[in-house]
Amino acid sequence: MTTFSNGPSKNIFTDRGDAYQRLRVDVGQTGFFAGREFRTFYEFSITTGTTRVVKFSCPVDTILQDFFVSHVDGDIRIEAKTGGTEGGSFATLLPVLPTNYMSSASGYVAQTVLSTGGTITGGTVRDLMISNLPTGAAHQELIILAAESPVGRAATDLYITITSTGAGTATGILKLRWEERLP
């Protein structure tokens, strides 16, 4: 006699029936293949005592997978914060590039807008990094967040401030990678 059960076998799930269980699949990222992962870069040159602000704005939840700075010269303080009061105009757009350019990607259009040009005061600091490069030192790679430890974010603006804290101009490149989650 054959016995049938309602629903799929529990062996195909990653957990034991709680609200966070997931279907077991290969190790590839669904968001990547579906064309919902994106990246950006921002090359900065900031004079002493000056702050540059990058605004990350997305109307849907995101998973921030990589937050990386290639620090080339000077001393910097980087903060990621939410909330606060905006000033000025975030009119300079940063590129939003898909991570999957393959023809099999879904054609999903990014909802995230990244921009710079404005200011932010106050807010809640979510992450912090300080880097000091001695004169003549080689550049330094700062991994603030890596894919092995992603951060899930609600649909709230994120501000990344880069401040030149040393005696000279601070230069480098900021890079971000994220996945937009479907509602």
C-alpha positions in Angstrom: 0.0 0.0 0.0 1.4 3.4 -1.0 1.0 6.3 1.4 0.8 9.9 0.1 1.2 13.1 2.1 -0.1 16.5 1.5 2.6 18.9 0.4 6.3 18.5 -0.3 8.7 16.3 1.7 10.2 18.1 4.7 13.6 16.9 3.5 13.7 19.7 0.8 13.5 22.5 3.4 16.5 24.1 5.3 14.7 24.3 8.6 12.2 22.4 10.7 8.9 24.1 9.8 9.3 27.5 11.3 8.6 30.8 9.5 12.2 31.1 8.2 12.5 27.7 6.4 13.8 27.8 2.9 13.7 25.4 0.0 17.0 23.6 -0.5 18.6 24.7 -3.8 22.0 25.0 -5.3 24.4 27.6 -3.9 23.8 30.2 -6.6 22.0 33.4 -5.8 18.5 33.6 -7.2 18.7 37.4 -7.2 21.8 37.3 -9.4 20.2 35.0 -12.0 16.9 37.0 -11.8 18.8 40.2 -12.5 17.9 41.8 -9.1 21.5 42.3 -8.0 23.3 45.6 -8.7 26.5 47.4 -8.0 27.9 50.9 -8.0 31.2 52.8 -7.5 32.2 56.3 -6.5 35.7 57.8 -6.9 36.2 60.4 -4.2 38.7 63.2 -3.6 37.9 65.1 -0.4 39.9 68.0 1.0 40.8 68.2 4.7 37.8 68.7 7.1 35.3 68.1 4.3 32.6 65.4 4.2 31.1 63.8 1.1 27.7 62.0 1.5 26.4 59.2 -0.7 22.6 58.6 -0.4 21.3 55.1 -1.1 17.6 55.2 -1.6 15.4 52.2 -2.5 11.6 51.8 -2.1 11.9 48.0 -1.5 13.9 45.9 1.0 17.5 45.2 0.0 20.3 43.0 1.0 23.5 44.9 1.1 26.1 42.3 0.2 29.4 44.3 -0.3 30.5 47.6 1.1 34.1 48.2 0.1 36.5 51.1 0.0 39.9 51.2 -1.8 41.6 53.9 0.3 44.4 55.5 -1.8 45.6 58.6 0.1 44.9 60.6 3.3 42.9 59.8 6.4 39.2 59.0 6.3 36.3 58.3 8.6 33.3 56.4 7.0 29.9 56.2 8.6 26.8 54.5 7.4 23.7 56.0 9.0 19.9 56.1 8.8 17.6 58.9 9.8 18.9 62.5 10.4 18.1 65.7 8.5 19.1 66.2 4.8 20.5 69.4 3.5 21.4 70.6 0.1 20.7 68.7 -3.1 21.6 65.1 -3.8 21.7 65.9 -7.6 24.8 64.0 -8.8 23.7 60.4 -9.7 26.0 57.4 -9.3 25.8 54.5 -11.7 23.5 51.6 -10.9 24.9 48.6 -12.8 23.4 45.1 -13.0 25.8 42.4 -11.8 24.2 40.0 -14.4 24.4 41.2 -18.0 23.6 37.8 -19.4 20.8 37.5 -21.9 19.0 35.1 -19.6 18.5 37.7 -16.9 14.9 38.8 -16.3 15.1 42.4 -17.4 14.2 43.6 -13.9 14.8 47.4 -13.7 16.7 48.7 -10.6 14.6 50.7 -8.1 17.6 52.0 -6.2 18.9 55.5 -6.7 22.4 56.5 -5.5 23.4 60.2 -5.4 25.7 62.6 -3.8 25.9 66.4 -3.4 23.8 66.9 -0.3 24.5 66.8 3.5 23.1 64.9 6.4 23.1 65.9 10.1 22.2 63.6 13.0 20.9 60.1 12.4 21.8 56.7 13.8 25.2 55.4 12.9 24.9 51.8 11.7 28.5 51.2 10.9 31.9 52.9 11.2 35.3 52.6 9.7 38.5 54.8 10.3 41.5 54.5 8.0 44.8 56.4 8.3 47.5 56.0 5.6 51.0 57.2 6.4 52.6 59.4 3.7 53.9 57.3 0.9 52.1 54.2 2.0 50.4 51.9 -0.5 46.7 52.0 -0.8 44.5 50.0 1.7 41.5 47.8 1.0 38.7 48.4 3.5 36.0 45.7 3.6 33.2 47.1 5.7 30.7 44.5 4.7 31.3 41.2 2.8 28.9 38.8 1.0 29.6 36.2 3.7 27.8 38.5 6.2 25.1 40.4 4.4 22.9 43.0 6.0 19.1 43.0 5.3 17.8 46.5 5.0 14.2 47.9 5.1 13.1 50.4 2.5 14.8 53.3 4.3 17.4 55.8 3.0 21.0 54.9 3.9 23.6 57.7 4.1 27.3 56.9 3.7 29.5 59.8 4.9 33.2 59.9 4.0 35.1 62.6 5.9 38.8 63.6 5.3 40.2 63.7 8.8 43.9 64.2 8.1 46.1 67.0 6.9 45.8 66.3 3.2 43.2 65.4 0.6 41.7 61.9 1.0 41.2 59.8 -2.2 39.7 56.4 -2.9 36.9 54.5 -4.4 33.7 53.3 -2.7 32.0 50.2 -4.0 28.6 48.7 -3.1 26.8 45.6 -4.2 23.2 44.8 -3.2 20.1 42.7 -4.1 16.6 44.2 -4.4 14.0 42.0 -2.8 10.6 41.6 -4.3 7.7 42.7 -2.1 
